[in-house]
């Protein structure tokens, strides 16, 4: 799913660059047609909004705010919470952290550190 999200973000990024490229090419690089760029960006924004209807749904935002308020009140009562609830919350936090770490390893394409080029290549 993370890979699919990355692909979708790359497609959206490429789609947003396309109107600017088309506008520049249409004028042989001599001037930029800002109306064409604006129209293309508006079309892309409409397409993105149609793919993410939950993001624009006010009921979803209200539900998220309500859930966040519930979570905040639970944190205020942390000493009084049952051990099972605390353990479930801690487990969820460790799972999120673990998935983050896995994503970092995948992004680096190696287990430890980032790939570093030798000093002689591409140096200023």
N, C-alpha and C positions, 0 to 999 in steps of 0.2 A: 504493500500500500504506500509506503514511503517512496518507493521507486516511481509509482504511478503519479504521486503528487509532484515529484520532481519533474517528471516528463510534462505534466500539465502546466507547471509553472514555466518551463522552457518554451512550450508552445505559445503560451500567452505572451511571454516576453518577445518571441520572434514575431508574433502577430502584431504587437504594438510597434515594432520597428518597421514593419512592412509599409504602412502609409507614408512614413517619412522618406523611405527609399524611393517609393513610387513617385512622390512629389518632386524629389530631386532629379530623378531620371527623366521625368516629363519635361523638365526645363533645361536639360543638358548641363546640369550642375551650375548653371549661371545664377539662378535664383530659386527660392523655395516658395512653393504655393502653400501658405499657411492654412488656407481654407480647406485644401485637400487633406492636409495633416489632421486638422481638427475634425473633419468629417470621418476620416478613417479611425481616429482614436475614439470618437463617439460610437461608431459601429462596434469596435472591439469592446468598449465598456458595456454596451448593451448585451453583447454576446456573453461576456463574463458574468454579468448580473443574471442572465437567464440560466446559466449553469449553476449558480449558487443562490437559489431562491430562499433557502433557509437563512442566509446572511442578512437579507433585507426584510425578514419577517419580524414585525414588532413583538408578536406574541412569544417568539423564541427568545428575544432579548429580555423580555419581562420575566420569563421563566428562568433564564440564566441569572438575572439579578436576584430573584427570589432564592434560588439555590445557593448563590454566593452568600446571601444574608444568613441562610440557615447554616452554612459551613462556618461563617464567622462567629455565630452564636455558639456553635459546638466547640470552637476553639476556646472561647471564653470560659466554657465549662469543662475544659480538658481534665482538670484534676478529679472531677466527679463522673467522668465517662467510664463505662464498663471496660474492662481490659480487652475484651473481644473487639470492641469498636476501635480502640486505639491500635490494636494489632492489625486490624484490617486496613486502617488508614496508613500505618507505617508500611505495610506490605505494598499497598498501592503506590506510595512514594518511591519505594525501592524499585518497583517495576518500571515506573516512569524514568527514574535515573538510569536503570539498566538499559532501557531502550535508547535513551540519549547516548549512552556510551557505545552501544552497538552502532548507532548512526554515525558517531565520530569515527569509529574504526573503518566503517564502510566508506565514509567521505575521504579519509586519508589514504585508503587502499593499503594500509599496513597496520599492524597491531600497535606499534609503539612509535611515537614521534611523527614528524612530517618529512616527506622526501626533500632532501637538500641537495642542490647541484654542487659539484666541485667549484672551488673558488675561481678557477681560471675561465669558466664558461659564462658568457653573458655578463661579465662584470663591467662596471661603468668604465 
